[in-house]
Amino acid sequence: MNEQIQAVQRMQDYIKRHIKDRITPADLARVSMFSPWHAARLFKEYTNYTPGDYIRRMKLSESALILK
Protein backbone atom coordinates (compact mmCIF):
# COMPACT_ATOMS: atom_id res chain seq x y z
CA MET A 1 0.00 0.00 0.00
CA ASN A 2 2.80 2.42 0.85
CA GLU A 3 4.25 1.89 -2.64
CA GLN A 4 0.95 3.03 -4.16
CA ILE A 5 0.85 6.19 -2.06
CA GLN A 6 4.41 6.99 -3.08
CA ALA A 7 3.49 6.46 -6.74
CA VAL A 8 0.62 8.94 -6.44
CA GLN A 9 2.90 11.42 -4.68
CA ARG A 10 5.46 11.09 -7.49
CA MET A 11 2.72 11.77 -10.04
CA GLN A 12 1.54 14.85 -8.13
CA ASP A 13 5.12 16.12 -7.87
CA TYR A 14 5.65 15.56 -11.59
CA ILE A 15 2.45 17.44 -12.40
CA LYS A 16 3.56 20.38 -10.22
CA ARG A 17 6.99 20.54 -11.89
CA HIS A 18 5.61 20.23 -15.43
CA ILE A 19 2.30 22.08 -15.12
CA LYS A 20 3.14 24.31 -18.10
CA ASP A 21 4.03 21.33 -20.29
CA ARG A 22 1.82 18.78 -21.99
CA ILE A 23 1.46 15.86 -19.56
CA THR A 24 0.47 12.51 -21.02
CA PRO A 25 -0.72 9.32 -19.34
CA ALA A 26 2.59 7.77 -20.45
CA ASP A 27 4.49 10.46 -18.52
CA LEU A 28 2.55 9.73 -15.35
CA ALA A 29 2.95 5.98 -15.85
CA ARG A 30 6.71 6.40 -16.20
CA VAL A 31 7.08 8.37 -12.95
CA SER A 32 4.68 6.13 -11.05
CA MET A 33 6.34 2.94 -12.35
CA PHE A 34 2.93 1.42 -13.11
CA SER A 35 1.05 0.92 -16.36
CA PRO A 36 -0.92 3.93 -17.64
CA TRP A 37 -4.20 2.24 -16.73
CA HIS A 38 -3.06 1.27 -13.22
CA ALA A 39 -1.46 4.68 -12.59
CA ALA A 40 -4.70 6.45 -13.51
CA ARG A 41 -6.72 4.10 -11.31
CA LEU A 42 -4.42 4.68 -8.33
CA PHE A 43 -4.48 8.42 -8.84
CA LYS A 44 -8.29 8.46 -8.85
CA GLU A 45 -8.44 6.16 -5.83
CA TYR A 46 -6.17 8.31 -3.65
CA THR A 47 -7.07 11.84 -4.83
CA ASN A 48 -10.70 11.43 -5.93
CA TYR A 49 -9.75 13.10 -9.22
CA THR A 50 -8.75 11.64 -12.54
CA PRO A 51 -5.28 12.77 -13.61
CA GLY A 52 -6.87 14.97 -16.30
CA ASP A 53 -9.21 16.63 -13.81
CA TYR A 54 -6.37 17.16 -11.35
CA ILE A 55 -4.15 18.75 -14.02
CA ARG A 56 -7.01 20.99 -15.16
CA ARG A 57 -7.66 22.14 -11.58
CA MET A 58 -3.96 22.85 -11.03
CA LYS A 59 -3.77 24.89 -14.25
CA LEU A 60 -6.88 26.87 -13.30
CA SER A 61 -5.45 27.58 -9.84
CA GLU A 62 -2.18 28.78 -11.32
CA SER A 63 -4.01 30.98 -13.82
CA ALA A 64 -6.12 32.49 -11.05
CA LEU A 65 -2.98 33.36 -9.08
CA ILE A 66 -1.45 35.02 -12.14
CA LEU A 67 -4.61 37.07 -12.71
CA LYS A 68 -4.72 38.10 -9.08
C-alpha positions as CSV (number, residue, x, y, z in Angstrom):
1,M,0.0,0.0,0.0
2,N,2.8,2.4,0.8
3,E,4.2,1.9,-2.6
4,Q,1.0,3.0,-4.2
5,I,0.8,6.2,-2.1
6,Q,4.4,7.0,-3.1
7,A,3.5,6.5,-6.7
8,V,0.6,8.9,-6.4
9,Q,2.9,11.4,-4.7
10,R,5.5,11.1,-7.5
11,M,2.7,11.8,-10.0
12,Q,1.5,14.8,-8.1
13,D,5.1,16.1,-7.9
14,Y,5.6,15.6,-11.6
15,I,2.5,17.4,-12.4
16,K,3.6,20.4,-10.2
17,R,7.0,20.5,-11.9
18,H,5.6,20.2,-15.4
19,I,2.3,22.1,-15.1
20,K,3.1,24.3,-18.1
21,D,4.0,21.3,-20.3
22,R,1.8,18.8,-22.0
23,I,1.5,15.9,-19.6
24,T,0.5,12.5,-21.0
25,P,-0.7,9.3,-19.3
26,A,2.6,7.8,-20.4
27,D,4.5,10.5,-18.5
28,L,2.6,9.7,-15.3
29,A,2.9,6.0,-15.8
30,R,6.7,6.4,-16.2
31,V,7.1,8.4,-13.0
32,S,4.7,6.1,-11.1
33,M,6.3,2.9,-12.3
34,F,2.9,1.4,-13.1
35,S,1.0,0.9,-16.4
36,P,-0.9,3.9,-17.6
37,W,-4.2,2.2,-16.7
38,H,-3.1,1.3,-13.2
39,A,-1.5,4.7,-12.6
40,A,-4.7,6.5,-13.5
41,R,-6.7,4.1,-11.3
42,L,-4.4,4.7,-8.3
43,F,-4.5,8.4,-8.8
44,K,-8.3,8.5,-8.8
45,E,-8.4,6.2,-5.8
46,Y,-6.2,8.3,-3.6
47,T,-7.1,11.8,-4.8
48,N,-10.7,11.4,-5.9
49,Y,-9.7,13.1,-9.2
50,T,-8.7,11.6,-12.5
51,P,-5.3,12.8,-13.6
52,G,-6.9,15.0,-16.3
53,D,-9.2,16.6,-13.8
54,Y,-6.4,17.2,-11.3
55,I,-4.1,18.7,-14.0
56,R,-7.0,21.0,-15.2
57,R,-7.7,22.1,-11.6
58,M,-4.0,22.9,-11.0
59,K,-3.8,24.9,-14.2
60,L,-6.9,26.9,-13.3
61,S,-5.5,27.6,-9.8
62,E,-2.2,28.8,-11.3
63,S,-4.0,31.0,-13.8
64,A,-6.1,32.5,-11.0
65,L,-3.0,33.4,-9.1
66,I,-1.4,35.0,-12.1
67,L,-4.6,37.1,-12.7
68,K,-4.7,38.1,-9.1
